[in-house]
Amino acid sequence: MRSLGVPEVAAIMVLVVVILIVTMLPWFLIYKKAGYHPAMGCLMFIPLVNLVMMFVLAFAEWPVERELRSLRASLPPKE
């Protein structure tokens, strides 16, 4: 069995980086749109933590929702 050379290792590394970027980018955008820090998307790569964070995203009140509620409360009442 032949060992991997530099071109093969480089190709594997590029493939891994592309896969990480393709899978990490949507999580970054989801957290950003929810009002959380986008880097929290990295938590989705930690086993079990990703399950907990999915439940947090699903059931917790998002910072964006809190901000919207406070802005609506500051508006004058409709007549």
C-alpha positions in Angstrom: 0.0 0.0 0.0 1.4 3.3 -1.1 1.4 6.3 1.3 -0.2 9.6 0.3 1.9 12.2 -1.3 1.8 16.0 -0.9 -0.7 16.5 -3.8 -3.2 14.0 -2.3 -2.9 15.4 1.2 -3.4 18.9 -0.2 -6.4 17.8 -2.1 -7.9 16.2 1.0 -7.2 19.3 3.1 -8.9 21.6 0.5 -11.9 19.2 0.4 -12.2 19.3 4.2 -12.0 23.1 4.2 -14.6 23.4 1.5 -17.0 21.1 3.3 -16.5 23.0 6.6 -17.2 26.3 4.9 -20.3 25.0 3.1 -21.7 23.5 6.3 -20.7 26.3 8.6 -21.9 29.3 6.6 -25.6 28.5 6.9 -25.3 28.2 10.7 -23.4 31.5 10.9 -26.2 33.2 8.9 -28.9 31.6 11.0 -27.4 32.7 14.3 -26.7 36.2 12.9 -30.3 36.6 11.7 -31.6 35.3 15.0 -29.6 38.1 16.8 -26.9 35.9 18.3 -23.2 36.2 17.6 -22.5 34.4 14.3 -19.5 32.5 15.8 -22.0 30.5 17.8 -22.4 28.5 14.6 -19.2 26.8 15.5 -21.1 25.1 18.3 -22.9 23.0 15.7 -19.8 21.0 15.1 -19.6 19.8 18.8 -21.5 16.6 19.3 -24.4 16.9 21.8 -23.9 20.6 22.1 -25.4 20.9 18.6 -28.5 19.1 19.8 -28.8 21.5 22.8 -28.3 24.5 20.6 -31.0 23.4 18.1 -33.4 23.3 21.0 -32.2 26.7 22.2 -32.8 28.1 18.7 -36.2 26.5 18.5 -37.6 27.4 21.9 -35.7 30.4 23.4 -36.7 34.0 22.8 -34.3 35.4 20.2 -32.7 38.7 20.8 -34.3 40.0 17.6 -37.7 39.2 19.1 -36.9 41.0 22.3 -35.8 44.1 20.3 -38.9 44.0 18.2 -41.2 43.7 21.2 -39.5 46.7 22.9 -39.7 48.8 19.7 -43.4 48.0 19.3 -44.0 48.9 23.0 -42.4 52.3 22.4 -44.7 53.1 19.5 -47.9 55.1 20.2 -51.0 53.0 20.4 -53.1 52.7 17.2 -56.4 54.5 17.1 
